[in-house]
Amino acid sequence: MISQEQNDTYTRVGRGTPCGELLRRYWQPVALVDELDGPRPVRPVRLLGENFVLFRDEQGRFGMLDRDCPHRGADLAYGRLEAGGLRCPFHGWLFDATGKCLETPAEPVGSKLCDRIRQGSYPVAVRSGIVFAYIGKGTPPAFPDLDCFVAPETHTFAFKGLWECNWLQSLEVGMDPAHASFLHRFFEDEDPEASYGKQFRSTSIDSDLPITKVLREYDRPQISVASVPHGLRLTSLRPIDETQTHVRVTNIVFPQAFVIPMSPTVTITQWHVPVDDHNNYWFTLFTSFTDPLDKKTMREQRLATYPAPDYKPLRNRSNNWGYNPAEQQAQTYLGMGFDINVHDQWACESQGPIQDRTREHLGQSDKAITAYRRLLSAEIEKVAAGETPLMHLDAAQAATLRGPVSFDGVDRAGDVERYWRDGDARRRAAAPWGAEVEA
């Protein structure tokens, strides 16, 4: 249980708020590259309670500008993409990707007004199918050499979806290993071979046990949390019998991403990005250590529930997230279908726009959440004191980060850490791209 003041500190993200200032010190995902592939590559962006417009010009350069035209405040998301920039339809003022004013056509010939105008602009970078932007002060941090950024385009797939709740309750689902045994419980196991692209369907490494069976039958994980250079590492052990232990290693990459295994060969890196205090987009990068990903299949699977252009879920509060009491009795623990994204969405959105943490009672299984909140408090205080927070990296620091290890397997040797480290090293050695072992 925390105080209302603490809860406000963690969840409010507008400019000038403690957490908002922390999150502005990092690159934030703002769009899928796919969203700017159409005939009009212009997208409105709302990030951390502020409004921007993202576009790609005729030369392929990405730019993100303040959304209100500096002339009379009209909405540049409706601008005309032409002549090397984005033109406001109100009076024809034209801005390039850096925010430079190129033309003020309604002004008299010879006017120097254009030279004095500059629209707010923000650094933009593209990584693995996601457009990132930096809206904070000072120089942006360097991108770390994480697997999801190092793997080739053929071996990564990006997607996103909107959840109508605060970013923190969404992120905290990803650092809660215990919930998977209940929220994602299926009463019957699917054929793992027929479940390509779906989460919690495969078998674990070194085992023929479907992960659905492991989660269902061994529902008291032994959870440990360790501080690591990128944030936190979570290890969850589920003893199966005297000779076998299911081992699952996941990570929190500070400030707001988690890395988990989807299958023996694919990992998931997922950011929860505040739109404002009451909404967030999750951005997910799937990374394969073996074959190229079937992006067409994975995209179609996800668009069926999170359709473009806004990626708002078809199942939501207005239709009770598709809840079916008969299904809850006979097929799934929750009764909301077999897409675990919907399960997590319900768990987060049903808490309300901002969870009232003054009413919660945490247990031993919530130790990762407790550790993360302590870490978040410490890094908020660093920024308030003018210090550099965790994972705000320079180029040299970023080049030293690898991985992180995300693993799901069954150990029979009794040395858990050696098991997952050796298993991860073998997987990386066999990868067709430079998947270096974590330091």
Backbone torsions as a table, in degrees:
resi	resn	phi	psi	omega
1	MET	NA	134.8	178.1
2	ILE	-124.3	169.0	-179.0
3	SER	-79.8	163.3	176.1
4	GLN	-62.2	-37.0	178.7
5	GLU	-62.4	-43.0	177.4
6	GLN	-63.6	-43.1	-179.5
7	ASN	-61.0	-42.4	177.5
8	ASP	-63.6	-40.2	179.9
9	THR	-61.2	-41.2	-178.3
10	TYR	-73.3	-31.5	-166.2
11	THR	-105.1	-23.9	-178.3
12	ARG	-82.7	129.8	-168.9
13	VAL	-126.1	7.3	179.3
14	GLY	-64.3	164.5	178.9
15	ARG	-59.3	132.4	-179.6
16	GLY	93.1	-13.0	175.8
17	THR	-80.4	153.0	-177.1
18	PRO	-56.8	-48.1	-179.1
19	CYS	-73.5	-35.3	177.3
20	GLY	-60.4	-40.3	178.5
21	GLU	-68.3	-35.5	175.7
22	LEU	-63.7	-51.3	-175.6
23	LEU	-65.7	-24.1	177.2
24	ARG	-73.7	-5.8	177.8
25	ARG	-88.0	6.4	-176.4
26	TYR	-129.8	155.4	168.8
27	TRP	-63.7	135.1	179.5
28	GLN	-119.9	133.6	172.1
29	PRO	-63.3	134.0	-178.9
30	VAL	-125.1	-18.9	-180.0
31	ALA	-166.5	157.7	167.3
32	LEU	-81.4	142.4	175.6
33	VAL	-56.6	-34.9	179.5
34	ASP	-56.4	-29.8	-177.5
35	GLU	-68.6	-17.8	-179.5
36	LEU	-113.1	25.7	179.1
37	ASP	-96.0	-7.7	-174.3
38	GLY	-82.5	-170.1	-178.0
39	PRO	-68.5	-21.0	178.2
40	ARG	-130.0	87.9	-175.5
41	PRO	-79.2	67.8	177.8
42	VAL	-134.2	129.9	-178.6
43	ARG	-136.3	132.8	169.0
44	PRO	-70.1	144.4	178.6
45	VAL	-130.8	130.3	170.1
46	ARG	-116.5	121.3	-173.4
47	LEU	-139.2	125.1	177.0
48	LEU	53.2	38.1	176.1
49	GLY	80.4	6.7	179.8
50	GLU	-118.1	156.2	-175.7
51	ASN	-110.0	132.3	-179.1
52	PHE	-136.6	170.5	171.5
53	VAL	-128.8	130.5	179.8
54	LEU	-108.8	135.4	179.5
55	PHE	-149.7	164.6	173.9
56	ARG	-125.1	125.6	-175.8
57	ASP	-83.4	-176.9	-175.2
58	GLU	-64.2	-23.4	178.1
59	GLN	-88.1	1.5	179.2
60	GLY	87.2	5.2	179.1
61	ARG	-79.1	136.3	175.3
62	PHE	-89.8	143.6	174.3
63	GLY	-141.7	146.2	173.6
64	MET	-129.4	122.9	-176.0
65	LEU	-121.2	159.9	167.0
66	ASP	-56.3	143.5	-170.2
67	ARG	-80.2	-23.0	-178.3
68	ASP	-91.1	126.7	179.3
69	CYS	-60.4	134.6	-177.7
70	PRO	-71.0	-4.7	177.6
71	HIS	-79.5	-68.2	-177.3
72	ARG	-129.7	10.8	173.3
73	GLY	84.0	12.8	178.9
74	ALA	-67.5	161.0	-172.0
75	ASP	-83.4	111.7	-178.0
76	LEU	-73.0	-10.1	175.8
77	ALA	-65.6	-15.4	176.2
78	TYR	-101.2	13.6	-175.6
79	GLY	-68.2	164.1	177.3
80	ARG	-91.5	126.9	179.2
81	LEU	-89.4	106.5	-175.6
82	GLU	-165.5	162.4	170.3
83	ALA	53.2	37.4	175.4
84	GLY	82.8	14.4	180.0
85	GLY	-171.8	-157.8	-178.4
86	LEU	-116.2	123.2	-175.0
87	ARG	-106.5	130.0	177.7
88	CYS	-71.4	127.8	-179.5
89	PRO	-71.6	-11.0	-176.1
90	PHE	-71.1	-53.6	-179.9
91	HIS	-133.7	8.4	173.0
92	GLY	84.2	9.9	178.0
93	TRP	-64.3	139.5	-172.8
94	LEU	-120.7	134.2	-178.2
95	PHE	-129.3	138.8	176.4
96	ASP	-89.6	-176.6	-173.4
97	ALA	-66.1	-17.3	178.8
98	THR	-94.0	-1.5	-178.0
99	GLY	91.8	-0.8	178.9
100	LYS	-68.4	135.1	176.7
101	CYS	-80.9	120.6	-177.5
102	LEU	-95.7	-32.9	-178.2
103	GLU	-149.7	145.0	167.3
104	THR	-129.4	75.5	-166.3
105	PRO	-63.7	-21.5	-179.0
106	ALA	-79.3	-11.0	-178.7
107	GLU	-79.8	159.6	179.1
108	PRO	-59.8	152.3	175.6
109	VAL	-57.3	132.9	-179.8
110	GLY	90.1	-2.2	179.6
111	SER	-62.3	139.9	177.3
112	LYS	-101.0	8.6	-177.5
113	LEU	-55.3	-41.6	-176.9
114	CYS	-56.5	-35.9	-177.0
115	ASP	-66.9	-21.7	-176.3
116	ARG	-96.3	-2.7	-174.7
117	ILE	-103.4	134.5	172.4
118	ARG	-143.5	125.0	178.9
119	GLN	-82.8	144.9	176.9
120	GLY	-58.7	126.2	-179.1
121	SER	-132.0	159.8	-171.2
122	TYR	-139.4	143.7	178.9
123	PRO	-59.3	140.3	-180.0
124	VAL	-130.0	141.0	177.0
125	ALA	-141.3	148.3	178.9
126	VAL	-112.2	128.8	176.9
127	ARG	-138.5	120.0	170.0
128	SER	52.7	42.7	175.7
129	GLY	86.6	5.6	178.8
130	ILE	-121.1	137.8	173.0
131	VAL	-92.7	122.6	177.2
132	PHE	-106.4	149.2	176.3
133	ALA	-134.4	154.6	178.5
134	TYR	-122.4	118.6	-176.8
135	ILE	-115.6	14.0	-178.5
136	GLY	-92.3	-174.4	179.6
137	LYS	-85.4	155.4	173.0
138	GLY	74.1	-166.5	-177.5
139	THR	-77.9	134.4	177.8
140	PRO	-63.8	152.3	175.6
141	PRO	-70.7	163.0	174.2
142	ALA	-79.7	150.7	175.2
143	PHE	-77.1	130.2	176.8
144	PRO	-71.9	157.6	179.9
145	ASP	-82.9	56.9	177.2
146	LEU	-74.1	157.6	-178.1
147	ASP	-52.4	-43.5	-174.9
148	CYS	-66.3	-20.0	177.8
149	PHE	-97.8	-23.8	-176.4
150	VAL	-87.1	-34.3	-177.3
151	ALA	-60.8	147.8	179.4
152	PRO	-68.4	162.3	-177.5
153	GLU	-55.8	-34.2	-179.2
154	THR	-65.0	-21.2	-174.0
155	HIS	-109.3	11.7	175.0
156	THR	-130.1	151.7	176.3
157	PHE	-142.5	132.7	-177.2
158	ALA	-114.3	143.2	174.7
159	PHE	-151.1	171.5	179.0
160	LYS	-151.5	167.5	176.5
161	GLY	-160.1	154.6	-178.1
162	LEU	-97.8	133.0	169.5
163	TRP	-119.0	136.5	-176.3
164	GLU	-93.3	71.8	177.1
165	CYS	-167.4	172.9	-178.1
166	ASN	-65.9	149.9	-176.4
167	TRP	-61.1	-35.4	-171.2
168	LEU	-71.6	-41.7	179.1
169	GLN	-66.3	-26.3	175.3
170	SER	-71.5	-46.4	179.2
171	LEU	-63.1	-36.8	-175.8
172	GLU	-66.1	-21.5	173.0
173	VAL	-61.0	-37.1	-177.1
174	GLY	-74.1	-9.1	177.8
175	MET	-115.3	28.5	-176.7
176	ASP	-126.6	84.2	-177.1
177	PRO	-64.0	-27.5	-173.1
178	ALA	-69.4	-31.6	-172.8
179	HIS	-65.2	-25.9	-175.5
180	ALA	-62.4	-28.3	-179.7
181	SER	-72.4	-14.9	-177.7
182	PHE	-117.2	-62.9	-176.3
183	LEU	-57.5	-37.9	-176.7
184	HIS	-104.1	25.3	-177.8
185	ARG	-79.6	125.7	172.8
186	PHE	-107.9	136.1	-176.4
187	PHE	-77.9	-16.5	174.7
188	GLU	-132.9	148.7	-177.8
189	ASP	-93.0	134.2	174.8
190	GLU	-80.0	164.4	172.3
191	ASP	-71.3	114.9	-178.1
192	PRO	-57.9	-29.1	-179.1
193	GLU	-68.3	-20.5	-177.6
194	ALA	-102.7	16.3	-172.4
195	SER	-120.8	34.8	-178.4
196	TYR	-56.9	134.5	175.2
197	GLY	81.4	-1.3	-179.0
198	LYS	-102.6	146.1	-178.8
199	GLN	-86.8	150.1	178.6
200	PHE	56.8	42.9	177.2
201	ARG	-124.9	-23.1	-173.0
202	SER	-77.9	176.8	170.1
203	THR	-89.5	158.8	176.7
204	SER	-77.9	158.5	175.5
205	ILE	-61.6	142.3	178.8
206	ASP	62.2	32.4	-177.4
207	SER	-160.0	154.5	171.0
208	ASP	-105.1	15.0	178.9
209	LEU	-81.8	120.8	173.0
210	PRO	-62.0	141.1	-179.2
211	ILE	-60.9	-30.0	177.5
212	THR	-61.5	-36.9	179.0
213	LYS	-70.6	-42.1	179.4
214	VAL	-60.2	-48.5	-178.3
215	LEU	-64.3	-38.1	-175.9
216	ARG	-71.1	-41.1	-170.5
217	GLU	-96.6	-15.1	-178.6
218	TYR	-128.7	82.4	-165.6
219	ASP	-104.2	18.4	176.2
220	ARG	-123.7	72.8	-176.6
221	PRO	-66.0	144.2	172.0
222	GLN	-92.0	110.7	-169.9
223	ILE	-106.2	132.2	172.0
224	SER	-126.2	150.0	-176.6
225	VAL	-129.1	131.0	-179.9
226	ALA	-126.7	141.0	172.9
227	SER	-78.1	132.5	-179.2
228	VAL	-136.0	166.7	-175.3
229	PRO	-57.2	-29.7	-179.0
230	HIS	-91.6	-5.9	-179.7
231	GLY	146.3	-101.5	-178.1
232	LEU	-135.0	144.3	171.4
233	ARG	-116.2	131.7	179.8
234	LEU	-110.5	131.3	174.4
235	THR	-120.3	123.4	-179.1
236	SER	-117.0	123.8	-179.7
237	LEU	-112.7	132.7	174.6
238	ARG	-124.8	97.4	178.4
239	PRO	-60.8	126.5	-179.7
240	ILE	-92.3	-45.8	173.5
241	ASP	-156.2	-165.7	-175.2
242	GLU	-67.0	-18.5	-174.9
243	THR	-115.2	-8.6	-173.9
244	GLN	-130.8	137.5	176.0
245	THR	-133.7	125.5	174.3
246	HIS	-77.5	129.2	-175.5
247	VAL	-119.6	127.1	177.3
248	ARG	-130.7	122.9	-178.5
249	VAL	-114.1	124.1	178.5
250	THR	-131.8	173.2	-173.1
251	ASN	-143.8	152.3	164.3
252	ILE	-109.8	118.4	174.5
253	VAL	-97.1	108.6	-173.0
254	PHE	-64.1	139.5	10.5
255	PRO	-96.0	-19.7	-165.7
256	GLN	-148.8	33.8	176.7
257	ALA	-126.6	150.9	169.2
258	PHE	-125.5	153.9	179.5
259	VAL	-124.4	121.5	-176.6
260	ILE	-136.3	158.0	175.0
261	PRO	-80.9	136.3	172.0
262	MET	-94.4	-35.7	-178.4
263	SER	-155.7	178.6	177.4
264	PRO	-60.3	-21.0	-174.6
265	THR	-117.6	-6.9	-174.9
266	VAL	-129.6	134.7	174.5
267	THR	-113.6	161.0	179.6
268	ILE	-119.8	127.7	169.9
269	THR	-114.4	121.9	-173.1
270	GLN	-131.7	125.8	175.2
271	TRP	-99.7	145.5	169.1
272	HIS	-114.0	111.4	-167.9
273	VAL	-109.2	117.8	-178.7
274	PRO	-65.3	123.2	166.1
275	VAL	-73.0	-48.4	174.3
276	ASP	-157.8	-161.1	-178.2
277	ASP	-67.4	-22.6	-169.8
278	HIS	-114.6	1.8	-178.3
279	ASN	-146.4	152.9	174.3
280	ASN	-151.3	150.0	170.7
281	TYR	-99.7	134.7	166.3
282	TRP	-93.6	134.8	174.2
283	PHE	-115.6	124.4	-176.7
284	THR	-117.9	134.6	170.9
285	LEU	-115.2	120.3	173.7
286	PHE	-92.8	134.2	-178.2
287	THR	-127.2	124.2	-179.4
288	SER	-99.7	136.8	176.6
289	PHE	-98.1	1.6	-179.4
290	THR	-127.5	-96.5	-174.2
291	ASP	-86.1	158.2	170.9
292	PRO	-57.1	148.7	-178.1
293	LEU	-80.9	144.7	174.2
294	ASP	-83.8	85.0	-173.2
295	LYS	-65.9	-34.4	-179.4
296	LYS	-60.2	-48.3	179.7
297	THR	-63.8	-45.5	-177.6
298	MET	-65.2	-37.7	178.4
299	ARG	-66.8	-44.8	-179.7
300	GLU	-62.9	-40.2	178.3
301	GLN	-57.1	-43.2	-172.8
302	ARG	-83.4	-34.5	176.6
303	LEU	-64.6	-21.9	179.0
304	ALA	-65.0	-24.7	179.7
305	THR	-117.3	-23.1	178.3
306	TYR	-125.4	76.9	-171.9
307	PRO	-74.0	146.8	171.3
308	ALA	-70.9	158.8	11.3
309	PRO	-91.6	-11.6	-174.8
310	ASP	-101.7	-10.1	178.5
311	TYR	58.2	35.7	175.0
312	LYS	-85.2	133.2	-174.8
313	PRO	-68.2	141.3	176.6
314	LEU	-69.1	-32.9	174.2
315	ARG	-92.4	126.2	-175.1
316	ASN	-158.5	-173.3	-176.7
317	ARG	-59.4	-33.6	-175.5
318	SER	-65.3	-25.7	177.9
319	ASN	-120.5	26.4	177.4
320	ASN	57.0	32.4	176.5
321	TRP	56.3	23.9	179.4
322	GLY	76.1	22.4	-175.9
323	TYR	-59.4	133.4	-178.8
324	ASN	-133.2	106.0	-177.9
325	PRO	-58.0	-35.0	179.6
326	ALA	-66.2	-41.1	176.4
327	GLU	-63.2	-39.4	-179.1
328	GLN	-62.2	-31.6	179.0
329	GLN	-77.5	-32.5	-167.7
330	ALA	-117.3	-21.7	-170.6
331	GLN	-125.5	-46.8	-177.4
332	THR	-132.7	153.6	-177.7
333	TYR	-65.3	-34.1	-176.8
334	LEU	-91.7	-37.9	-177.7
335	GLY	84.6	29.1	-179.5
336	MET	-128.5	36.7	176.9
337	GLY	89.3	-172.3	-172.5
338	PHE	-111.2	9.2	176.7
339	ASP	-93.4	112.7	-174.3
340	ILE	-69.6	-18.1	173.1
341	ASN	-61.5	-39.0	178.1
342	VAL	-66.5	-39.4	178.0
343	HIS	-58.1	-51.1	-179.1
344	ASP	-64.2	-38.8	178.7
345	GLN	-58.9	-47.5	178.3
346	TRP	-59.6	-46.0	-177.4
347	ALA	-58.4	-38.0	-177.6
348	CYS	-81.5	-47.6	-176.3
349	GLU	-70.2	-30.7	-178.3
350	SER	-69.9	-14.1	176.0
351	GLN	-75.9	-9.1	-176.9
352	GLY	99.9	170.6	-177.9
353	PRO	-55.7	-40.2	173.0
354	ILE	-134.4	119.3	-178.9
355	GLN	-59.1	136.7	175.4
356	ASP	-86.7	92.0	-176.7
357	ARG	-75.2	-6.9	176.1
358	THR	-71.2	-13.1	-177.2
359	ARG	-104.7	-2.8	-174.5
360	GLU	-85.3	159.2	177.2
361	HIS	-134.0	100.8	-175.3
362	LEU	-80.9	150.9	178.1
363	GLY	-118.1	-170.8	179.8
364	GLN	-62.4	-33.3	-178.8
365	SER	-70.4	-9.2	-179.4
366	ASP	-100.3	17.8	-173.2
367	LYS	-62.3	-30.5	178.8
368	ALA	-69.3	-37.1	177.7
369	ILE	-64.2	-42.9	178.3
370	THR	-62.3	-43.6	-179.8
371	ALA	-64.4	-39.9	-179.9
372	TYR	-65.9	-41.5	-179.5
373	ARG	-63.8	-37.4	175.4
374	ARG	-62.7	-43.3	179.1
375	LEU	-63.3	-44.1	179.9
376	LEU	-60.5	-43.1	178.6
377	SER	-60.2	-44.4	-178.1
378	ALA	-63.8	-40.4	-177.5
379	GLU	-75.5	-32.4	173.1
380	ILE	-61.1	-42.2	179.4
381	GLU	-65.6	-36.2	177.2
382	LYS	-60.1	-47.9	-178.8
383	VAL	-63.1	-41.8	178.6
384	ALA	-60.9	-29.7	-180.0
385	ALA	-89.9	3.1	179.4
386	GLY	82.3	15.5	-179.1
387	GLU	-96.0	167.0	-179.6
388	THR	-87.7	125.7	-177.5
389	PRO	-81.2	166.3	177.3
390	LEU	-54.2	136.4	176.3
391	MET	70.1	11.1	166.5
392	HIS	-90.8	90.8	-161.9
393	LEU	-100.5	147.7	165.0
394	ASP	-89.1	176.1	-173.0
395	ALA	-61.4	-40.3	-179.2
396	ALA	-65.9	-42.8	178.5
397	GLN	-65.1	-43.1	-177.8
398	ALA	-61.5	-35.7	-177.4
399	ALA	-70.9	-14.3	-179.2
400	THR	-89.6	-14.2	-177.9
401	LEU	-85.2	136.4	178.4
402	ARG	-134.0	164.1	175.1
403	GLY	79.7	-127.3	-4.1
404	PRO	-79.0	165.0	179.9
405	VAL	-64.9	127.7	173.6
406	SER	-131.6	119.7	-164.9
407	PHE	-146.0	145.5	177.6
408	ASP	-143.6	109.3	-177.0
409	GLY	-157.3	179.2	-179.5
410	VAL	-117.8	116.2	-178.5
411	ASP	-90.2	137.0	177.1
412	ARG	-122.2	0.3	-175.9
413	ALA	-95.9	-18.9	178.2
414	GLY	89.3	0.3	176.0
415	ASP	-115.1	88.9	-167.6
416	VAL	-62.2	-49.7	-175.9
417	GLU	-64.9	-41.8	177.9
418	ARG	-63.0	-37.1	-179.6
419	TYR	-60.5	-52.7	-175.4
420	TRP	-72.8	-31.2	176.5
421	ARG	-67.5	-44.7	179.1
422	ASP	-65.4	-41.3	179.3
423	GLY	-63.3	-41.7	178.3
424	ASP	-65.3	-40.2	-180.0
425	ALA	-63.3	-39.5	178.2
426	ARG	-64.7	-42.1	179.5
427	ARG	-62.4	-41.2	-179.6
428	ARG	-69.5	-38.2	179.7
429	ALA	-63.1	-31.1	-179.0
430	ALA	-89.0	-8.4	-177.3
431	ALA	-66.3	143.3	-179.1
432	PRO	-78.5	1.9	176.1
433	TRP	-129.7	171.7	-171.8
434	GLY	-75.5	72.5	-179.7
435	ALA	-87.4	87.9	-174.8
436	GLU	-75.3	150.1	179.6
437	VAL	-71.1	139.8	177.9
438	GLU	-62.5	139.7	179.3
439	ALA	-67.2	NA	NA
